[in-house]
Amino acid sequence: MFTFRTIPIAEADLLCLPQDNNLNDNVIDFYLQVLARQLERQCSPRRDEIHFFNSHFHACLSSPATRPEDLAQRWDKAVKLFSKTVIFIPFNETEHWLLFVLLNLSGRFPGLPSPTLGPAAEGLPLAAGGAAALRPILLFLDSFPGPPPSQTFLHRLQAFLQARARHEQLPLVEVQGFHVVSPRVPIQPKTNFTDCGVYVLHYIELLCLEPLLDRLLQPGWPLLKEEFLNFSGEEVKAKREFIARLMHGLCEAAASPGGEGASAKALEELPLLEQECPSVVAFRKRIGLFPLPGSGAPTGEIPFNFVCAAAASRPASADTVSV
């Protein structure tokens, strides 16, 4: 029907957009590309520090047939992962979408438990052989709380990053595990089994808001002690409807006379893609952040405590996992 960047969208993908349907991997990856496009067009200093792994990365890395060291050589190989501050890893397990967020791999935020990399690493914790010890933060966000992250996957992610450090010519970096944190986030009602993918996409989009991300990276993780994402079930519904409008609009544009021959780049220029999700607009208004960063207009500061105490959440934990 149409291709947005590298994501081919077919009729089967549109069928999962109505309420009470699970989003599939193509829809997840489509919206990640929409967010990537949005970041690229903002005058934000954060835009080069954020990276989205697609929805297949977790499954590929988890497969016993895959050697993490081999995957490190080819997966998003043009991307310097150790220059990134935030890496999003959405994934699906047993028809449920979850999210990992890898923080401060770049080491730019010394107040967080991750060292500065490179020659300036003197005085940092050292591993055996004099290598700089690195233990990044790994947020684990689950809209329908279940078991903790798989230790097997954490081992494989560690091996992937260790091999990637060598690939990026950082031979003195030794990845020694992760600080795994499960922050308080809004969760699905117990009768809702199909909106997990929408929740994951909304977590990601809100975390891309620059002032919110800045607070998340403050020393001491003050934001992780609060319910730092605050939204309602109605906003989740509006998010799903917004994604559906985008996809149907691009589908109609591609099917219009001359549309099929239009390049993927032409689809990216449609005014439809300049719209902001109403759920994000509502979030901005609640926390005093409006309008869009990079628009040239002043933006509000996020108050220290903007959380909604009545929103459903799970208890926060901050467990360090050494793998």
Kinemage of the C-alpha trace (Angstrom):
@kinemage 1
@onewidth
@group {chain A} dominant
@subgroup {mainchain}
@vectorlist {calphas} color= white
{ca met a 1} P 0.000 0.000 0.000
{ca phe a 2} L 2.821 2.400 0.880
{ca thr a 3} L 6.297 2.520 2.384
{ca phe a 4} L 7.256 5.075 5.000
{ca arg a 5} L 11.006 5.314 5.090
{ca thr a 6} L 11.953 1.630 5.313
{ca ile a 7} L 8.647 0.399 6.770
{ca pro a 8} L 6.233 -1.261 4.282
{ca ile a 9} L 2.602 -0.841 5.323
{ca ala a 10} L 0.021 -3.349 4.070
{ca glu a 11} L -3.712 -3.804 4.581
{ca ala a 12} L -3.076 -6.249 7.447
{ca asp a 13} L -1.326 -3.460 9.352
{ca leu a 14} L -4.332 -1.178 9.056
{ca leu a 15} L -6.613 -3.899 10.415
{ca cys a 16} L -4.923 -3.794 13.823
{ca leu a 17} L -5.549 -0.054 14.286
{ca pro a 18} L -9.179 -0.107 15.550
{ca gln a 19} L -9.816 -0.391 19.282
{ca asp a 20} L -9.482 -3.840 20.904
{ca asn a 21} L -6.708 -4.934 18.553
{ca asn a 22} L -3.036 -5.401 19.394
{ca leu a 23} L -0.671 -3.218 17.387
{ca asn a 24} L 1.716 -5.259 15.265
{ca asp a 25} L 5.437 -4.725 14.691
{ca asn a 26} L 4.968 -2.716 11.502
{ca val a 27} L 2.741 -0.187 13.255
{ca ile a 28} L 5.236 0.139 16.118
{ca asp a 29} L 8.129 0.636 13.691
{ca phe a 30} L 6.102 3.055 11.549
{ca tyr a 31} L 5.435 5.336 14.493
{ca leu a 32} L 9.056 5.162 15.644
{ca gln a 33} L 10.013 6.470 12.211
{ca val a 34} L 7.436 9.264 12.557
{ca leu a 35} L 9.075 10.237 15.862
{ca ala a 36} L 12.542 10.040 14.308
{ca arg a 37} L 11.382 12.374 11.526
{ca gln a 38} L 9.955 14.774 14.102
{ca leu a 39} L 13.236 14.851 16.035
{ca glu a 40} L 15.246 15.459 12.885
{ca arg a 41} L 13.153 18.531 12.092
{ca gln a 42} L 13.412 20.073 15.544
{ca cys a 43} L 16.189 22.456 16.498
{ca ser a 44} L 16.893 20.347 19.558
{ca pro a 45} L 20.341 19.606 20.964
{ca arg a 46} L 18.975 16.214 21.988
{ca arg a 47} L 18.053 15.015 18.508
{ca asp a 48} L 21.433 13.391 17.844
{ca glu a 49} L 21.515 11.754 21.270
{ca ile a 50} L 18.367 9.617 20.804
{ca his a 51} L 18.183 6.336 18.923
{ca phe a 52} L 15.313 3.934 18.276
{ca phe a 53} L 15.987 0.232 17.842
{ca asn a 54} L 13.199 -1.316 15.813
{ca ser a 55} L 10.799 -3.886 17.216
{ca his a 56} L 12.841 -6.834 15.899
{ca phe a 57} L 16.079 -6.097 17.759
{ca his a 58} L 15.067 -7.778 21.016
{ca ala a 59} L 13.815 -10.946 19.302
{ca cys a 60} L 16.926 -11.158 17.154
{ca leu a 61} L 19.279 -10.680 20.097
{ca ser a 62} L 17.284 -13.165 22.199
{ca ser a 63} L 17.493 -15.927 19.595
{ca pro a 64} L 19.891 -18.765 20.499
{ca ala a 65} L 20.832 -18.830 16.822
{ca thr a 66} L 22.268 -15.300 17.087
{ca arg a 67} L 25.697 -14.535 18.472
{ca pro a 68} L 25.551 -11.095 20.156
{ca glu a 69} L 29.073 -10.406 18.919
{ca asp a 70} L 27.986 -10.970 15.311
{ca leu a 71} L 24.856 -8.854 15.713
{ca ala a 72} L 26.966 -5.994 17.072
{ca gln a 73} L 28.834 -5.874 13.770
{ca arg a 74} L 25.747 -5.371 11.610
{ca trp a 75} L 22.745 -4.019 13.560
{ca asp a 76} L 22.380 -0.292 12.837
{ca lys a 77} L 26.089 -0.440 12.125
{ca ala a 78} L 26.270 3.167 10.894
{ca val a 79} L 25.055 4.412 14.291
{ca lys a 80} L 27.579 5.247 17.020
{ca leu a 81} L 25.631 3.801 19.945
{ca phe a 82} L 28.146 5.032 22.524
{ca ser a 83} L 27.431 8.599 21.431
{ca lys a 84} L 23.773 8.214 22.411
{ca thr a 85} L 22.171 9.355 25.639
{ca val a 86} L 18.862 7.517 25.163
{ca ile a 87} L 18.247 4.283 23.249
{ca phe a 88} L 14.698 2.931 23.041
{ca ile a 89} L 14.206 -0.841 22.725
{ca pro a 90} L 10.527 -1.781 22.235
{ca phe a 91} L 9.804 -5.491 22.177
{ca asn a 92} L 7.027 -8.054 22.213
{ca glu a 93} L 6.832 -11.121 24.433
{ca thr a 94} L 3.838 -13.466 24.274
{ca glu a 95} L 1.711 -10.841 22.490
{ca his a 96} L 2.555 -8.113 24.996
{ca trp a 97} L 4.573 -4.986 24.192
{ca leu a 98} L 7.200 -3.771 26.662
{ca leu a 99} L 9.967 -1.194 26.606
{ca phe a 100} L 13.597 -0.938 27.629
{ca val a 101} L 15.238 2.498 27.714
{ca leu a 102} L 19.030 2.465 27.835
{ca leu a 103} L 20.278 5.700 29.431
{ca asn a 104} L 23.595 7.531 29.422
{ca leu a 105} L 25.592 5.110 27.308
{ca ser a 106} L 27.435 8.205 26.107
{ca gly a 107} L 28.544 8.983 29.666
{ca arg a 108} L 27.715 12.685 29.192
{ca phe a 109} L 25.873 12.879 32.516
{ca pro a 110} L 28.448 12.228 35.257
{ca gly a 111} L 25.840 12.321 38.042
{ca leu a 112} L 24.377 9.098 36.678
{ca pro a 113} L 26.043 5.722 37.220
{ca ser a 114} L 27.853 5.632 33.890
{ca pro a 115} L 31.392 6.914 33.325
{ca thr a 116} L 32.696 9.356 30.777
{ca leu a 117} L 34.297 7.393 27.964
{ca gly a 118} L 37.590 7.961 26.211
{ca pro a 119} L 40.941 9.411 27.297
{ca ala a 120} L 39.321 11.633 29.949
{ca ala a 121} L 38.243 8.561 31.947
{ca glu a 122} L 41.033 8.867 34.521
{ca gly a 123} L 39.857 8.277 38.068
{ca leu a 124} L 36.792 6.276 37.036
{ca pro a 125} L 36.098 2.790 38.404
{ca leu a 126} L 38.398 0.368 36.676
{ca ala a 127} L 37.743 -3.183 35.648
{ca ala a 128} L 40.379 -5.883 35.434
{ca gly a 129} L 43.185 -4.839 33.111
{ca gly a 130} L 42.591 -1.116 33.620
{ca ala a 131} L 39.478 -0.813 31.445
{ca ala a 132} L 36.814 1.790 32.286
{ca ala a 133} L 33.918 0.022 34.028
{ca leu a 134} L 30.523 0.852 32.524
{ca arg a 135} L 27.161 -0.054 34.059
{ca pro a 136} L 24.431 1.899 32.227
{ca ile a 137} L 20.900 2.543 33.459
{ca leu a 138} L 18.237 0.341 31.885
{ca leu a 139} L 14.651 1.456 32.454
{ca phe a 140} L 12.046 -1.300 32.177
{ca leu a 141} L 8.532 -0.020 31.410
{ca asp a 142} L 5.600 -2.435 31.462
{ca ser a 143} L 2.005 -1.238 31.111
{ca phe a 144} L 0.651 -4.564 32.409
{ca pro a 145} L 3.061 -5.485 35.202
{ca gly a 146} L 4.450 -8.972 34.939
{ca pro a 147} L 7.757 -10.748 35.526
{ca pro a 148} L 11.062 -8.859 35.661
{ca pro a 149} L 13.383 -8.672 32.654
{ca ser a 150} L 14.961 -11.899 31.480
{ca gln a 151} L 18.444 -12.431 32.896
{ca thr a 152} L 19.335 -14.253 29.698
{ca phe a 153} L 18.481 -11.187 27.623
{ca leu a 154} L 20.463 -8.914 29.955
{ca his a 155} L 23.495 -11.161 29.528
{ca arg a 156} L 23.114 -11.056 25.763
{ca leu a 157} L 22.605 -7.273 25.724
{ca gln a 158} L 25.771 -6.898 27.786
{ca ala a 159} L 27.689 -9.055 25.285
{ca phe a 160} L 26.214 -7.055 22.392
{ca leu a 161} L 27.308 -3.738 23.901
{ca gln a 162} L 30.747 -5.048 24.795
{ca ala a 163} L 31.299 -6.170 21.209
{ca arg a 164} L 29.854 -2.895 19.919
{ca ala a 165} L 32.328 -0.926 22.042
{ca arg a 166} L 35.166 -2.707 20.264
{ca his a 167} L 33.461 -2.113 16.904
{ca glu a 168} L 33.263 1.614 17.727
{ca gln a 169} L 36.953 1.597 18.665
{ca leu a 170} L 36.439 1.883 22.417
{ca pro a 171} L 38.616 -1.039 23.506
{ca leu a 172} L 39.039 0.230 27.083
{ca val a 173} L 35.320 0.085 27.891
{ca glu a 174} L 34.089 -2.921 29.854
{ca val a 175} L 30.314 -3.263 30.219
{ca gln a 176} L 29.690 -4.771 33.646
{ca gly a 177} L 25.921 -5.071 33.741
{ca phe a 178} L 23.044 -2.647 34.203
{ca his a 179} L 21.257 -0.583 36.800
{ca val a 180} L 17.766 -1.917 36.058
{ca val a 181} L 15.009 0.465 37.179
{ca ser a 182} L 11.252 -0.079 36.916
{ca pro a 183} L 9.764 3.419 37.325
{ca arg a 184} L 6.166 4.168 38.225
{ca val a 185} L 4.186 4.624 35.020
{ca pro a 186} L 0.494 4.619 34.079
{ca ile a 187} L -0.695 1.082 33.394
{ca gln a 188} L -3.549 -0.579 31.527
{ca pro a 189} L -6.821 -1.412 33.272
{ca lys a 190} L -6.982 -5.102 34.147
{ca thr a 191} L -9.718 -5.619 31.553
{ca asn a 192} L -7.637 -4.076 28.755
{ca phe a 193} L -5.372 -6.568 27.004
{ca thr a 194} L -4.791 -4.784 23.686
{ca asp a 195} L -3.406 -1.293 24.312
{ca cys a 196} L 0.103 -2.281 25.449
{ca gly a 197} L 1.642 -1.202 22.121
{ca val a 198} L -0.050 2.196 22.349
{ca tyr a 199} L 1.256 2.638 25.895
{ca val a 200} L 4.793 1.815 24.744
{ca leu a 201} L 4.625 4.356 21.920
{ca his a 202} L 3.256 6.993 24.291
{ca tyr a 203} L 6.012 6.309 26.846
{ca ile a 204} L 8.565 6.787 24.068
{ca glu a 205} L 7.067 9.968 22.660
{ca leu a 206} L 6.763 11.639 26.058
{ca leu a 207} L 10.332 10.691 26.967
{ca cys a 208} L 11.502 12.440 23.803
{ca leu a 209} L 10.235 15.765 25.171
{ca glu a 210} L 13.436 17.649 25.841
{ca pro a 211} L 12.769 19.206 29.288
{ca leu a 212} L 11.353 15.917 30.569
{ca leu a 213} L 14.413 14.078 29.296
{ca asp a 214} L 16.686 16.673 30.917
{ca arg a 215} L 15.051 16.064 34.290
{ca leu a 216} L 15.253 12.309 33.831
{ca leu a 217} L 19.029 12.633 33.432
{ca gln a 218} L 19.589 14.780 36.523
{ca pro a 219} L 21.958 13.395 39.192
{ca gly a 220} L 20.144 11.271 41.724
{ca trp a 221} L 17.370 10.387 39.251
{ca pro a 222} L 14.779 12.632 40.996
{ca leu a 223} L 12.226 12.005 38.288
{ca leu a 224} L 12.341 8.235 38.811
{ca lys a 225} L 11.080 8.744 42.361
{ca glu a 226} L 7.853 10.204 40.988
{ca glu a 227} L 5.262 8.917 38.598
{ca phe a 228} L 7.024 10.848 35.867
{ca leu a 229} L 4.618 9.979 33.056
{ca asn a 230} L 1.064 11.086 33.687
{ca phe a 231} L -1.745 10.285 31.251
{ca ser a 232} L -5.219 8.800 31.189
{ca gly a 233} L -6.948 5.981 29.350
{ca glu a 234} L -8.719 8.537 27.186
{ca glu a 235} L -5.374 9.866 26.019
{ca val a 236} L -4.303 6.334 25.116
{ca lys a 237} L -7.456 6.013 23.027
{ca ala a 238} L -6.703 9.358 21.350
{ca lys a 239} L -3.161 8.157 20.632
{ca arg a 240} L -4.453 5.074 18.824
{ca glu a 241} L -6.864 7.209 16.798
{ca phe a 242} L -4.063 9.614 15.885
{ca ile a 243} L -1.826 6.794 14.634
{ca ala a 244} L -4.744 5.447 12.608
{ca arg a 245} L -5.357 8.861 11.022
{ca leu a 246} L -1.705 9.144 10.067
{ca met a 247} L -1.558 5.704 8.486
{ca his a 248} L -4.862 5.999 6.641
{ca gly a 249} L -3.905 9.482 5.440
{ca leu a 250} L -0.590 8.253 4.029
{ca cys a 251} L -2.377 5.289 2.479
{ca glu a 252} L -4.841 7.601 0.722
{ca ala a 253} L -2.023 9.860 -0.466
{ca ala a 254} L -0.147 6.893 -1.919
{ca ala a 255} L -3.327 5.608 -3.625
{ca ser a 256} L -4.259 8.975 -5.140
{ca pro a 257} L -3.514 9.664 -8.836
{ca gly a 258} L 0.232 9.772 -9.127
{ca gly a 259} L 0.590 8.776 -5.506
{ca glu a 260} L 1.948 5.314 -6.157
{ca gly a 261} L 4.807 6.764 -8.121
{ca ala a 262} L 5.577 9.333 -5.443
{ca ser a 263} L 8.808 8.708 -3.603
{ca ala a 264} L 8.947 7.867 0.074
{ca lys a 265} L 10.534 11.284 0.517
{ca ala a 266} L 7.427 12.910 -0.988
{ca leu a 267} L 5.242 11.131 1.582
{ca glu a 268} L 7.460 12.510 4.343
{ca glu a 269} L 6.665 16.054 3.215
{ca leu a 270} L 2.893 15.727 3.641
{ca pro a 271} L 1.381 18.362 5.984
{ca leu a 272} L -0.377 15.488 7.750
{ca leu a 273} L 2.920 14.582 9.406
{ca glu a 274} L 3.336 18.061 10.882
{ca gln a 275} L 0.432 17.470 13.261
{ca glu a 276} L 1.157 16.726 16.892
{ca cys a 277} L -0.606 13.913 18.697
{ca pro a 278} L -3.471 15.347 20.825
{ca ser a 279} L -2.372 13.166 23.759
{ca val a 280} L 1.052 14.823 23.706
{ca val a 281} L -0.569 18.268 23.496
{ca ala a 282} L -2.662 17.401 26.572
{ca phe a 283} L 0.464 16.260 28.424
{ca arg a 284} L 2.293 19.464 27.517
{ca lys a 285} L -0.542 21.595 28.835
{ca arg a 286} L -0.670 19.680 32.121
{ca ile a 287} L 3.013 20.195 32.841
{ca gly a 288} L 3.259 23.735 31.488
{ca leu a 289} L 5.301 22.829 28.423
{ca phe a 290} L 3.844 24.470 25.329
{ca pro a 291} L 4.384 24.931 22.380
{ca leu a 292} L 6.798 22.565 20.625
{ca pro a 293} L 10.507 22.840 21.495
{ca gly a 294} L 12.451 24.254 18.578
{ca ser a 295} L 9.507 26.279 17.315
{ca gly a 296} L 11.158 29.565 18.271
{ca ala a 297} L 8.523 30.355 20.904
{ca pro a 298} L 9.274 30.218 24.641
{ca thr a 299} L 8.524 26.988 26.464
{ca gly a 300} L 7.449 26.473 30.040
{ca glu a 301} L 9.550 24.883 32.745
{ca ile a 302} L 8.424 21.554 34.148
{ca pro a 303} L 7.346 22.022 37.771
{ca phe a 304} L 9.093 19.758 40.255
{ca asn a 305} L 5.954 17.804 41.100
{ca phe a 306} L 3.529 17.573 38.221
{ca val a 307} L 2.429 13.986 38.741
{ca cys a 308} L -1.160 12.834 39.047
{ca ala a 309} L -1.411 10.900 42.308
{ca ala a 310} L -4.661 9.259 41.215
{ca ala a 311} L -3.200 7.683 38.097
{ca ala a 312} L -2.788 3.908 38.213
{ca ser a 313} L 0.827 2.883 38.721
{ca arg a 314} L 2.990 0.131 40.018
{ca pro a 315} L 5.551 0.570 42.806
{ca ala a 316} L 8.917 1.815 41.655
{ca ser a 317} L 12.026 -0.282 42.162
{ca ala a 318} L 15.645 0.427 41.525
{ca asp a 319} L 17.413 -2.894 41.390
{ca thr a 320} L 20.978 -3.130 40.209
{ca val a 321} L 21.517 -6.189 38.067
{ca ser a 322} L 25.063 -7.421 37.584
{ca val a 323} L 25.319 -9.837 34.717
